[in-house]
């Protein structure tokens, strides 16, 4: 299985990236995309390509001064969280994606305000290089099928649970149908056996399917982030939250 970086960011009272930095509303002292690591794990015969850039026809946010449209091999490409200021919050959400798991240079960055809602698309492109069709879904798991949630995501009864995360971030197909995890039966052990996805998308052999990222305003998630973050939203204080370490994209997942 191939794996590369997918970086997610969360703004307003906090910003978040894959290995995740949470900062106050001033966005001061936040991390750059190259300092975080959120892995995309692709099943054999399924390549994942980043298309949210000026060259590949996906979401293009490069008119924003804090989004660098460098290539996948450019360490500065994508959303630069250190350059996002309070006056930029109204410009969110923004995203950038380039490269491919086939070349092991996929990078994706996303920044959004925690009360944002909507769908950014397309961000990723699935390419079925195999000889048979696949019904693709997305788990929040690593390459071993274990939890892909970060160290600051709690188990049951905690401030910020896996369910809070999946209620806020969903991967959707080209028809805006969610295809990532929406139900977790054991929040203390959210491995692939305890996750079910909202649905799947069929990708015939030799065909492609565009994916987007859906952002939802979830009150429990917002409360959990605020409880976890020690930074003051008006002082620009900084805290680190590790929410997602990996997602797995593959055939025939368990569906809800």
N, C-alpha and C positions, 0 to 999 in steps of 0.2 A: 504494500500500500504506500502511496505517496503522501507526504504531508508537508505543508508549508504554512505561512503566516496568514491569519485572518485577524484583523485588529478592529475592535469595536470601541466606540467612544460615547460617553453620556455627558450631557451638559446641563446648563442652568445652575442648580445648586451643586452640581457635581459634573466632572468629566470622568469617563471610564474608558479604558482600553483593555485589550486582551489580558495582559498581565496586571492590569488595571490600575490606573491612577485616579483617585478621587480628589478633586480640588474645589475650592470655593468659586463663587460666581465670577470672580475676576480671572479665573483660569490661570493664575500665576503658578509658576514652578511645576506645571504639568509635564508629562513625559512626551517625547517624540515617538512616532510610530516605530522607528527602528529599535527602540528600547523595550518593545513588548513582543510577546509571542503567543499567538492564538492559532493552533494548528488545524488545518483542513485535511482530513484523511479520506482519500478517495479509493473506493473499491477497484480491484483490477478490472480493466476494460472500460472504466469510466474516468475520463479526464475532466477536471474542473478548471475553467478559464476565467480570469478576471476581465470584465468588459466595461467597467464603469470608468471610462477615460475618453479622451477626445478622438482616439484612433479606432476604437472598436464599437462605437455606436451605442454604448450604454449610458448610464447616468453621467452627466458631465457637469461637475461643480468647479471647474478650473477658473471660472470667473471670480471666485472668492480668493482673496489674497493669501489665505492660509492653506490653500490646496495647491500642491505642486504636481504638475502633470508629467513628472519624470517617468521613465520606463521602469519595468519591473526590476531591472538590475540597478536602479538608481536608489541609493540609500535614503535620499530626501523625498522620494515620490510619495504622494498621498496627503492625507490631512496632517498638518503640523499643529499639534495641540498647543505647543508653546506660543504660537502666534494668534490663538483665539482669544479675543478680549470680550469684555462685557457688551460692547457695541455690536459684536458679531452674533450674539445669541439669536437674534431674529432671523439670521441667515441659515440657521440649522433647521432640518437635518442636512448633512452633506456626506458624500461618500466618494471613494476612489478605489478602483480595482484594476490590476494589470498582472500579466504573467499567467502561468499555468502549472498545475501539479505535474504535468508530463515533463516539464523542464525544471521542476522544483524551484520555481521563482515566483509563485503566486503571492501577491500582497494585496490585502484589502484593508482600507481604513474607513471608519464610520464615526461621525459625531452627531449627537442629537440631544435636544433638551428633554428633560425627563417628563415634561408634560406634552411633548410632541406626539402626534399620531399620523399614520399614513404609511404608504409603501414606496420605497425607493426601488426602481427597476429600469432595465435589468442591471444587476450587479455581477452575477456569475452566470456562466454558460456551462451546462453539462454536455459532454460529447461522448456518446456511446460508441466506442471503438470496437465492441465485441460483435459476435455473429448472431446474437439473439436479443430480443427486446428486454428491457429492464424496467421494473416498477420501483422508482427511486424515492427514498425518504431520507430524512436527516435526523440522526440521534445526537444528543449532547454527550458523546462518549469519546474515549481515546482509541488508539489502535488495538487495544486489548479488549475492548468492549466494556471497560470500567468507566466510572464517572468522568465526564469531561468538564464538570463544574470546578470552579476554582476554590482555593483554600478559604476564602472569606464567605462562601455560601454554606449556610448552616444546614443541619439536619432538621427533622421535625421539631416544631416548637421554637426554632431559632428566629432571629430578627429577619434574616434574609434567606429564603429557602430556594431549592431548585424550582419549585412551582412558581415562585415569584418571578424568577428569571425567564422561564418559558412563557409565562403570561405576558411578558413585555416584549420579547424578541421572538419572531417566527420567521422561518424561511418559507417563501411562497413560490409557486410555479408561475408560468406565464399567464395563467388565468386568474391569478391572485388567490389561489387555493393554498392554504397552509399545508406543508408537507414535513414539518419538523415536529419534535416532541411536544405534545400538549398535555400528557398525563404521566405522572410518576407515582407508582404504587408504593414505593418504599423510599422516602426522602432521606433516610439514613444510609441507604445503599443504592443510589440512582444509576445502576449499571444498565446495560442494554436489555437485560431480562425484566427490568422494572420500569422501562420506558416504553410508551406507545406513541406513535406519530399520528397527527391529525388526518393524514391521507398520504397517497403516493401519486407520482406522475409517471405515466408510461412513456418511455423513450425508445423508439424502434432502433434496430441496428443501423448504424451509420448516420443517425439523426442527432439533432441537438435540441436542448430545451433551456430557455432562459429562466433564471431564478432572481427573485427580489428579496428584500428584507422588509418585513412588516414591523412597525413600531406601534405599540399600544401603551396607553396611559393607565398603569395599574397602581392603584392606591397602596396595596400591600408592598409592592416593590419599592415605591417611592418612600414609604415609611421605613422600610428596611435599610435602604441606602442612607437615609438621614441618620438612622440609629447607629450605623456602622461608621459613618464619617465623623471624624473628630474636628475637621476644619470648619470654620465659621464661614457661611456663604457670603458674608459681607467683608470679611478680612482677607479672604483668599487663602485660608489655611489649607494644608494639604494632608491627606491621608491616602493610604493605598488599599484598594479592594481588588482581590483576584476573583472575578466572577466566572469566567469561562476560560478553560485551557484548551479545549479541543471539541470539534464536531466531526462526525463521521457521515459520509455520503455514500449510500450503497443500495443494493437491490433487496426487495422483499422484506422490509422491516415489519415489526409488529404494529398493527394499526388499531386505533381506538374504536 
